[in-house]
Amino acid sequence: MKNIFLFLISIFLLQTASAQTRTIDAEKLLDFYQNQRYIEAAQYLQGIYPDGTQDVKILNQIAYFNLMAGKLPEAEKNYLKIYAQHPTYLPVLFSLSSISVRKGQNAKAKSYLKNIIQLDSNNFKAYKQLADLTVDSLQLKVSYLNRANRLNATDPIVAFDLAQAY
């Protein structure tokens, strides 16, 4: 009798635990992505995972789909959650910089790009973007372009911008 009671309790607990873990339908998510239905993909993931989730992979997916859907505040909110956990994760810093530029917050974008340069002093893309955002100081813009040109001398846009700045 005691064994049957324990067996029934363990089955009940297993069913409860399995009901709480939701799985992602990968085919459905891929369909959303391939058909560029980013809003629906973000809503689908947000429906599966609670708002307070701290899973970096899930937060990154939700943020990406919101970014692609043009929902910048939602994307920024999720990227900031990742940034709070991993402040040295370069893709998130680039995404936050991109969002800031799209929102017209160039100073904020520059600070994210400067963080990237502190973490990776040989990041061509960060120097190039910093040069594009620097409009108030020609000397600083030239220094960013020089560094980008040294890192990738074959990039025609940087070479043209540098020649124009000189």
Z-matrix of the N, CA and C atoms (Angstrom, degrees):
N
C 1 1.440
C 2 1.531 1 110.66
N 3 1.308 2 114.90 1 -43.06
C 4 1.460 3 120.43 2 -179.41
C 5 1.532 4 109.77 3 -63.96
N 6 1.325 5 117.07 4 -40.19
C 7 1.466 6 121.23 5 179.93
C 8 1.527 7 111.82 6 -66.30
N 9 1.318 8 116.41 7 -39.13
C 10 1.461 9 120.10 8 179.07
C 11 1.528 10 109.86 9 -65.35
N 12 1.313 11 117.48 10 -40.98
C 13 1.455 12 122.47 11 178.91
C 14 1.533 13 110.68 12 -62.34
N 15 1.334 14 117.62 13 -45.46
C 16 1.464 15 121.51 14 177.76
C 17 1.525 16 111.76 15 -63.92
N 18 1.331 17 115.72 16 -38.33
C 19 1.453 18 121.04 17 179.00
C 20 1.533 19 110.54 18 -63.16
N 21 1.326 20 117.20 19 -44.65
C 22 1.462 21 121.18 20 -179.90
C 23 1.530 22 111.50 21 -66.09
N 24 1.312 23 116.90 22 -38.99
C 25 1.469 24 120.33 23 178.13
C 26 1.526 25 110.37 24 -65.46
N 27 1.326 26 117.08 25 -42.33
C 28 1.466 27 119.68 26 179.88
C 29 1.522 28 111.72 27 -64.98
N 30 1.336 29 118.72 28 -37.52
C 31 1.470 30 121.46 29 176.50
C 32 1.526 31 109.91 30 -65.15
N 33 1.324 32 116.70 31 -42.99
C 34 1.463 33 120.27 32 178.38
C 35 1.527 34 111.33 33 -60.39
N 36 1.321 35 116.82 34 -44.28
C 37 1.458 36 120.87 35 179.33
C 38 1.524 37 111.72 36 -64.93
N 39 1.316 38 118.00 37 -39.18
C 40 1.464 39 121.62 38 177.43
C 41 1.519 40 111.46 39 -63.80
N 42 1.319 41 117.58 40 -41.91
C 43 1.456 42 120.74 41 178.88
C 44 1.521 43 110.79 42 -66.02
N 45 1.293 44 117.37 43 -40.05
C 46 1.459 45 121.23 44 178.30
C 47 1.517 46 110.70 45 -64.49
N 48 1.301 47 117.10 46 -44.10
C 49 1.466 48 120.83 47 -179.70
C 50 1.517 49 111.24 48 -66.68
N 51 1.313 50 118.20 49 -40.56
C 52 1.463 51 120.02 50 -179.49
C 53 1.520 52 111.78 51 -71.58
N 54 1.318 53 118.14 52 -27.50
C 55 1.463 54 120.75 53 178.04
C 56 1.523 55 111.03 54 -71.81
N 57 1.322 56 117.73 55 -25.68
C 58 1.453 57 121.07 56 -178.52
C 59 1.520 58 113.08 57 -84.25
N 60 1.314 59 118.14 58 -21.09
C 61 1.454 60 120.34 59 179.02
C 62 1.509 61 108.60 60 -93.79
N 63 1.306 62 116.25 61 117.67
C 64 1.451 63 121.19 62 -179.04
C 65 1.530 64 108.19 63 -102.59
N 66 1.287 65 114.58 64 147.03
C 67 1.456 66 118.98 65 178.32
C 68 1.515 67 109.63 66 -113.76
N 69 1.295 68 114.71 67 152.07
C 70 1.456 69 121.38 68 -179.89
C 71 1.520 70 108.46 69 -85.85
N 72 1.299 71 116.72 70 134.38
C 73 1.457 72 121.88 71 172.41
C 74 1.528 73 106.62 72 -81.92
N 75 1.331 74 116.07 73 100.26
C 76 1.466 75 121.67 74 -174.49
C 77 1.522 76 111.89 75 -61.96
N 78 1.309 77 117.09 76 -36.63
C 79 1.466 78 119.96 77 179.76
C 80 1.525 79 111.00 78 -65.91
N 81 1.312 80 115.85 79 -40.53
C 82 1.466 81 120.22 80 179.57
C 83 1.530 82 109.94 81 -65.35
N 84 1.329 83 116.43 82 -43.52
C 85 1.455 84 121.02 83 179.29
C 86 1.529 85 110.94 84 -64.74
N 87 1.318 86 117.01 85 -40.93
C 88 1.460 87 121.30 86 177.56
C 89 1.523 88 111.03 87 -64.29
N 90 1.320 89 116.47 88 -39.06
C 91 1.465 90 120.51 89 177.11
C 92 1.525 91 110.77 90 -61.71
N 93 1.322 92 116.94 91 -44.88
C 94 1.464 93 120.67 92 176.75
C 95 1.525 94 110.31 93 -57.72
N 96 1.323 95 115.96 94 -45.66
C 97 1.468 96 121.27 95 -177.36
C 98 1.524 97 111.07 96 -65.41
N 99 1.323 98 117.45 97 -47.77
C 100 1.464 99 121.27 98 -177.09
C 101 1.522 100 112.40 99 -65.67
N 102 1.308 101 116.64 100 -32.12
C 103 1.459 102 120.66 101 -179.92
C 104 1.525 103 112.32 102 -94.35
N 105 1.313 104 116.27 103 10.58
C 106 1.469 105 124.21 104 177.58
C 107 1.532 106 112.32 105 54.69
N 108 1.317 107 115.70 106 39.58
C 109 1.455 108 121.89 107 175.65
C 110 1.535 109 107.34 108 -99.22
N 111 1.314 110 114.45 109 68.57
C 112 1.463 111 121.09 110 -172.33
C 113 1.522 112 112.83 111 -69.82
N 114 1.314 113 116.77 112 -36.22
C 115 1.471 114 119.59 113 179.71
C 116 1.532 115 109.57 114 -62.84
N 117 1.332 116 115.45 115 -44.17
C 118 1.464 117 119.45 116 179.90
C 119 1.530 118 111.20 117 -65.60
N 120 1.337 119 116.47 118 -36.81
C 121 1.466 120 119.86 119 178.67
C 122 1.525 121 110.63 120 -64.91
N 123 1.322 122 116.68 121 -43.90
C 124 1.468 123 120.17 122 178.82
C 125 1.527 124 110.75 123 -63.82
N 126 1.332 125 116.53 124 -42.68
C 127 1.461 126 120.00 125 179.10
C 128 1.522 127 111.01 126 -65.24
N 129 1.316 128 116.75 127 -37.00
C 130 1.461 129 121.05 128 178.60
C 131 1.530 130 110.37 129 -62.14
N 132 1.338 131 116.29 130 -47.71
C 133 1.473 132 119.88 131 179.96
C 134 1.520 133 111.65 132 -66.69
N 135 1.331 134 117.03 133 -39.20
C 136 1.462 135 119.89 134 179.40
C 137 1.531 136 111.13 135 -68.15
N 138 1.323 137 117.09 136 -27.22
C 139 1.458 138 120.44 137 176.70
C 140 1.519 139 112.10 138 -73.21
N 141 1.332 140 115.92 139 -29.46
C 142 1.460 141 119.91 140 -179.79
C 143 1.521 142 111.33 141 -82.21
N 144 1.318 143 116.16 142 -42.94
C 145 1.460 144 120.54 143 -175.89
C 146 1.522 145 110.37 144 -105.11
N 147 1.311 146 116.98 145 140.33
C 148 1.468 147 120.19 146 -179.70
C 149 1.527 148 111.23 147 -67.42
N 150 1.324 149 115.12 148 161.11
C 151 1.464 150 121.00 149 -176.84
C 152 1.525 151 112.34 150 -63.12
N 153 1.306 152 117.47 151 -27.54
C 154 1.459 153 120.83 152 -177.08
C 155 1.518 154 114.28 153 -90.72
N 156 1.319 155 119.04 154 15.03
C 157 1.459 156 120.37 155 -177.91
C 158 1.520 157 111.19 156 -63.31
N 159 1.318 158 115.81 157 143.72
C 160 1.463 159 121.70 158 -179.76
C 161 1.528 160 111.31 159 -115.14
N 162 1.326 161 117.19 160 8.18
C 163 1.456 162 121.94 161 179.37
C 164 1.523 163 108.88 162 -70.38
N 165 1.330 164 116.49 163 115.98
C 166 1.461 165 122.25 164 -174.05
C 167 1.526 166 111.59 165 -61.63
N 168 1.307 167 116.70 166 -40.34
C 169 1.467 168 120.30 167 -179.11
C 170 1.534 169 110.94 168 -62.26
N 171 1.300 170 116.25 169 -45.44
C 172 1.469 171 121.07 170 -179.36
C 173 1.528 172 110.22 171 -68.40
N 174 1.323 173 116.88 172 -44.83
C 175 1.463 174 120.29 173 178.31
C 176 1.523 175 110.90 174 -59.12
N 177 1.331 176 116.36 175 -40.42
C 178 1.457 177 120.78 176 -179.73
C 179 1.532 178 110.79 177 -64.72
N 180 1.325 179 117.11 178 -41.89
C 181 1.462 180 120.23 179 178.44
C 182 1.529 181 111.29 180 -64.44
N 183 1.314 182 116.59 181 -45.53
C 184 1.464 183 120.37 182 179.99
C 185 1.525 184 110.19 183 -63.04
N 186 1.328 185 116.44 184 -43.63
C 187 1.463 186 120.62 185 179.70
C 188 1.527 187 110.65 186 -62.92
N 189 1.323 188 116.75 187 -43.72
C 190 1.465 189 120.44 188 -179.58
C 191 1.523 190 111.18 189 -61.66
N 192 1.332 191 117.11 190 -46.86
C 193 1.463 192 119.57 191 -179.27
C 194 1.525 193 110.75 192 -64.55
N 195 1.326 194 118.03 193 -38.02
C 196 1.461 195 120.05 194 176.81
C 197 1.522 196 111.14 195 -66.45
N 198 1.322 197 116.89 196 -38.63
C 199 1.465 198 120.98 197 177.76
C 200 1.528 199 110.27 198 -62.63
N 201 1.326 200 116.58 199 -45.94
C 202 1.460 201 120.69 200 -179.74
C 203 1.528 202 111.41 201 -66.92
N 204 1.316 203 117.09 202 -28.54
C 205 1.468 204 121.38 203 178.83
C 206 1.526 205 111.90 204 -81.83
N 207 1.329 206 116.72 205 -7.66
C 208 1.458 207 120.48 206 -179.65
C 209 1.509 208 114.02 207 85.83
N 210 1.320 209 116.80 208 9.99
C 211 1.468 210 120.75 209 178.30
C 212 1.531 211 107.86 210 -90.28
N 213 1.325 212 115.22 211 76.34
C 214 1.460 213 121.44 212 -173.17
C 215 1.523 214 114.29 213 -62.23
N 216 1.331 215 120.24 214 -42.64
C 217 1.470 216 118.78 215 179.34
C 218 1.525 217 113.10 216 -61.03
N 219 1.340 218 116.34 217 -40.55
C 220 1.465 219 120.17 218 178.64
C 221 1.529 220 110.83 219 -66.28
N 222 1.322 221 115.76 220 -43.20
C 223 1.467 222 120.29 221 179.27
C 224 1.524 223 110.05 222 -62.66
N 225 1.320 224 116.44 223 -45.21
C 226 1.464 225 120.52 224 -179.37
C 227 1.523 226 111.06 225 -62.19
N 228 1.326 227 116.59 226 -41.41
C 229 1.465 228 121.01 227 179.89
C 230 1.531 229 110.85 228 -58.43
N 231 1.324 230 116.75 229 -44.92
C 232 1.458 231 120.53 230 -179.61
C 233 1.518 232 112.26 231 -72.13
N 234 1.320 233 117.50 232 -38.95
C 235 1.466 234 119.62 233 176.81
C 236 1.533 235 110.93 234 -64.91
N 237 1.329 236 116.88 235 -35.33
C 238 1.469 237 119.56 236 177.67
C 239 1.525 238 111.83 237 -66.92
N 240 1.329 239 116.81 238 -32.24
C 241 1.472 240 119.72 239 175.53
C 242 1.529 241 110.07 240 -64.26
N 243 1.326 242 115.93 241 -41.55
C 244 1.467 243 119.92 242 177.97
C 245 1.521 244 109.72 243 -67.04
N 246 1.321 245 116.53 244 -42.75
C 247 1.461 246 121.93 245 -179.43
C 248 1.528 247 111.16 246 -60.57
N 249 1.327 248 116.92 247 -35.97
C 250 1.467 249 120.59 248 178.46
C 251 1.527 250 110.94 249 -64.72
N 252 1.329 251 116.76 250 -33.97
C 253 1.457 252 121.13 251 179.45
C 254 1.528 253 112.62 252 -83.39
N 255 1.333 254 115.94 253 -37.79
C 256 1.469 255 121.61 254 -175.45
C 257 1.528 256 109.59 255 -133.81
N 258 1.321 257 118.44 256 80.28
C 259 1.468 258 120.16 257 -176.30
C 260 1.532 259 114.19 258 -70.09
N 261 1.316 260 118.14 259 -5.70
C 262 1.460 261 120.26 260 179.87
C 263 1.527 262 112.39 261 -107.39
N 264 1.308 263 118.39 262 11.59
C 265 1.459 264 122.71 263 -178.48
C 266 1.535 265 108.68 264 -82.54
N 267 1.334 266 116.58 265 102.89
C 268 1.460 267 122.75 266 -172.39
C 269 1.533 268 114.53 267 -58.47
N 270 1.332 269 120.74 268 -43.40
C 271 1.471 270 117.93 269 179.36
C 272 1.526 271 113.67 270 -58.30
N 273 1.306 272 116.99 271 -35.30
C 274 1.464 273 119.82 272 178.39
C 275 1.528 274 110.37 273 -69.49
N 276 1.326 275 117.09 274 -39.63
C 277 1.465 276 120.29 275 177.28
C 278 1.528 277 110.77 276 -62.67
N 279 1.323 278 117.36 277 -41.51
C 280 1.467 279 120.55 278 176.62
C 281 1.523 280 110.94 279 -63.70
N 282 1.314 281 117.36 280 -41.56
C 283 1.468 282 120.70 281 179.45
C 284 1.522 283 111.01 282 -64.75
N 285 1.327 284 116.98 283 -43.06
C 286 1.464 285 120.06 284 177.93
C 287 1.526 286 111.08 285 -64.12
N 288 1.315 287 116.57 286 -37.27
C 289 1.469 288 120.97 287 176.58
C 290 1.525 289 110.24 288 -64.02
N 291 1.309 290 116.50 289 -45.08
C 292 1.471 291 121.19 290 179.66
C 293 1.525 292 111.17 291 -61.72
N 294 1.314 293 116.55 292 -43.37
C 295 1.466 294 120.61 293 178.64
C 296 1.526 295 110.03 294 -62.79
N 297 1.317 296 116.80 295 -42.54
C 298 1.464 297 120.62 296 179.97
C 299 1.525 298 111.44 297 -62.54
N 300 1.324 299 116.91 298 -40.08
C 301 1.464 300 120.44 299 178.18
C 302 1.528 301 109.84 300 -64.26
N 303 1.325 302 116.35 301 -44.62
C 304 1.462 303 120.10 302 -179.27
C 305 1.522 304 112.08 303 -64.90
N 306 1.336 305 116.78 304 -26.32
C 307 1.462 306 120.91 305 178.19
C 308 1.524 307 111.52 306 -89.77
N 309 1.341 308 116.75 307 -1.75
C 310 1.463 309 120.52 308 179.52
C 311 1.517 310 113.95 309 81.74
N 312 1.312 311 117.19 310 16.65
C 313 1.468 312 121.73 311 -179.68
C 314 1.538 313 108.94 312 -101.33
N 315 1.335 314 115.01 313 72.35
C 316 1.460 315 120.27 314 -174.54
C 317 1.529 316 113.08 315 -65.11
N 318 1.315 317 118.13 316 -35.45
C 319 1.467 318 120.34 317 179.46
C 320 1.533 319 110.51 318 -63.71
N 321 1.300 320 115.74 319 -40.73
C 322 1.463 321 120.59 320 178.14
C 323 1.530 322 109.93 321 -65.58
N 324 1.325 323 116.54 322 -41.96
C 325 1.467 324 121.23 323 178.70
C 326 1.527 325 110.27 324 -61.83
N 327 1.324 326 116.53 325 -41.45
C 328 1.473 327 120.43 326 178.47
C 329 1.526 328 111.12 327 -61.75
N 330 1.322 329 116.83 328 -38.91
C 331 1.464 330 118.81 329 -178.80
C 332 1.533 331 110.58 330 -66.01
N 333 1.323 332 117.57 331 -38.59
C 334 1.467 333 119.98 332 176.34
C 335 1.528 334 110.77 333 -64.99
N 336 1.327 335 116.38 334 -41.74
C 337 1.468 336 120.16 335 179.58
C 338 1.531 337 111.18 336 -66.30
N 339 1.323 338 116.97 337 -36.55
C 340 1.468 339 119.89 338 177.09
C 341 1.529 340 110.68 339 -66.92
N 342 1.331 341 116.71 340 -34.79
C 343 1.469 342 119.99 341 174.29
C 344 1.524 343 109.90 342 -61.81
N 345 1.316 344 116.45 343 -40.81
C 346 1.464 345 120.31 344 178.98
C 347 1.521 346 110.33 345 -61.86
N 348 1.320 347 116.66 346 -43.49
C 349 1.470 348 120.83 347 -179.27
C 350 1.525 349 110.88 348 -65.71
N 351 1.319 350 117.11 349 -35.55
C 352 1.467 351 119.28 350 176.53
C 353 1.524 352 110.96 351 -65.18
N 354 1.328 353 116.33 352 -35.14
C 355 1.463 354 120.49 353 179.72
C 356 1.526 355 112.48 354 -80.45
N 357 1.320 356 116.57 355 -35.37
C 358 1.461 357 122.41 356 -177.50
C 359 1.522 358 108.56 357 -140.10
N 360 1.316 359 116.07 358 94.53
C 361 1.468 360 120.44 359 -174.59
C 362 1.527 361 112.80 360 -71.90
N 363 1.309 362 118.21 361 -5.05
C 364 1.461 363 121.82 362 178.58
C 365 1.527 364 112.25 363 -112.01
N 366 1.305 365 116.98 364 30.35
C 367 1.450 366 120.72 365 -177.88
C 368 1.531 367 109.32 366 -91.44
N 369 1.308 368 115.53 367 100.94
C 370 1.464 369 122.96 368 -177.18
C 371 1.522 370 111.66 369 -57.80
N 372 1.310 371 115.96 370 -47.05
C 373 1.458 372 121.12 371 -176.41
C 374 1.537 373 111.97 372 -59.91
N 375 1.316 374 117.00 373 -39.21
C 376 1.467 375 120.61 374 -179.72
C 377 1.527 376 110.73 375 -66.58
N 378 1.330 377 117.33 376 -43.78
C 379 1.464 378 120.09 377 178.42
C 380 1.526 379 111.00 378 -63.61
N 381 1.314 380 116.02 379 -41.50
C 382 1.467 381 120.62 380 -179.93
C 383 1.529 382 110.68 381 -62.42
N 384 1.328 383 116.50 382 -45.11
C 385 1.465 384 120.17 383 179.60
C 386 1.527 385 111.72 384 -67.76
N 387 1.339 386 116.81 385 -37.59
C 388 1.464 387 119.58 386 176.91
C 389 1.528 388 110.84 387 -62.60
N 390 1.325 389 116.45 388 -40.72
C 391 1.463 390 119.87 389 178.01
C 392 1.524 391 110.51 390 -62.93
N 393 1.320 392 116.92 391 -40.43
C 394 1.464 393 120.31 392 178.84
C 395 1.522 394 112.08 393 -64.29
N 396 1.321 395 116.85 394 -33.83
C 397 1.464 396 121.00 395 -178.12
C 398 1.534 397 113.13 396 -84.08
N 399 1.323 398 117.27 397 -16.43
C 400 1.458 399 120.45 398 -177.14
C 401 1.523 400 109.36 399 -86.60
N 402 1.322 401 115.51 400 110.20
C 403 1.463 402 120.64 401 -179.73
C 404 1.527 403 111.99 402 -119.01
N 405 1.308 404 116.89 403 -15.53
C 406 1.465 405 120.38 404 -174.42
C 407 1.526 406 113.45 405 -90.39
N 408 1.307 407 118.47 406 -19.37
C 409 1.462 408 120.98 407 -177.67
C 410 1.532 409 109.32 408 -134.15
N 411 1.334 410 115.13 409 108.02
C 412 1.457 411 120.04 410 179.72
C 413 1.524 412 111.18 411 -64.93
N 414 1.329 413 117.36 412 -36.79
C 415 1.468 414 121.48 413 179.39
C 416 1.536 415 110.68 414 -63.04
N 417 1.301 416 117.39 415 -43.44
C 418 1.463 417 121.42 416 178.72
C 419 1.529 418 110.95 417 -66.98
N 420 1.329 419 116.30 418 -40.62
C 421 1.465 420 120.79 419 177.85
C 422 1.523 421 110.23 420 -61.28
N 423 1.336 422 117.33 421 -43.34
C 424 1.461 423 121.47 422 179.05
C 425 1.526 424 110.55 423 -64.12
N 426 1.328 425 117.65 424 -38.44
C 427 1.469 426 119.24 425 179.87
C 428 1.537 427 110.81 426 -66.02
N 429 1.348 428 116.91 427 -39.49
C 430 1.463 429 119.59 428 176.66
C 431 1.535 430 110.65 429 -65.54
N 432 1.326 431 116.19 430 -42.47
C 433 1.465 432 119.59 431 179.81
C 434 1.530 433 111.50 432 -66.31
N 435 1.330 434 116.85 433 -38.75
C 436 1.474 435 120.27 434 176.68
C 437 1.518 436 111.06 435 -60.07
N 438 1.315 437 115.53 436 -45.42
C 439 1.464 438 119.62 437 -179.80
C 440 1.533 439 110.70 438 -64.31
N 441 1.326 440 116.26 439 -43.11
C 442 1.465 441 119.95 440 178.34
C 443 1.522 442 110.25 441 -63.68
N 444 1.312 443 117.14 442 -39.69
C 445 1.468 444 121.12 443 179.60
C 446 1.531 445 111.25 444 -66.02
N 447 1.326 446 117.00 445 -37.44
C 448 1.472 447 119.56 446 177.16
C 449 1.536 448 111.12 447 -67.42
N 450 1.317 449 116.01 448 -33.64
C 451 1.461 450 119.79 449 -179.91
C 452 1.530 451 112.15 450 -75.15
N 453 1.328 452 116.27 451 -34.05
C 454 1.467 453 120.66 452 179.98
C 455 1.525 454 108.67 453 -146.22
N 456 1.308 455 115.48 454 87.66
C 457 1.468 456 121.48 455 -175.95
C 458 1.528 457 112.69 456 -72.26
N 459 1.313 458 118.27 457 -10.90
C 460 1.465 459 120.65 458 -177.95
C 461 1.520 460 113.53 459 -93.23
N 462 1.300 461 118.41 460 -1.57
C 463 1.459 462 120.67 461 -179.96
C 464 1.532 463 109.13 462 -77.87
N 465 1.332 464 117.67 463 115.67
C 466 1.471 465 119.84 464 -175.79
C 467 1.530 466 113.79 465 -70.09
N 468 1.326 467 117.14 466 -30.49
C 469 1.462 468 119.68 467 -178.21
C 470 1.523 469 110.55 468 -68.11
N 471 1.326 470 116.37 469 -44.18
C 472 1.462 471 119.98 470 178.36
C 473 1.525 472 110.27 471 -64.42
N 474 1.332 473 116.89 472 -42.65
C 475 1.473 474 120.22 473 179.04
C 476 1.527 475 110.47 474 -61.93
N 477 1.314 476 117.63 475 -43.05
C 478 1.468 477 120.92 476 178.25
C 479 1.519 478 111.37 477 -64.35
N 480 1.326 479 117.30 478 -46.69
C 481 1.469 480 121.36 479 179.60
C 482 1.528 481 110.87 480 -61.23
N 483 1.334 482 116.23 481 -39.90
C 484 1.466 483 120.32 482 179.13
C 485 1.530 484 110.54 483 -66.11
N 486 1.321 485 116.76 484 -43.64
C 487 1.460 486 120.44 485 178.69
C 488 1.527 487 110.56 486 -63.23
N 489 1.317 488 116.54 487 -39.84
C 490 1.460 489 121.00 488 178.15
C 491 1.526 490 110.83 489 -65.51
N 492 1.327 491 117.38 490 -38.82
C 493 1.467 492 121.01 491 -178.88
C 494 1.521 493 110.55 492 -67.74
N 495 1.354 494 117.01 493 -34.83
C 496 1.469 495 119.83 494 177.51
C 497 1.502 496 110.16 495 -73.20
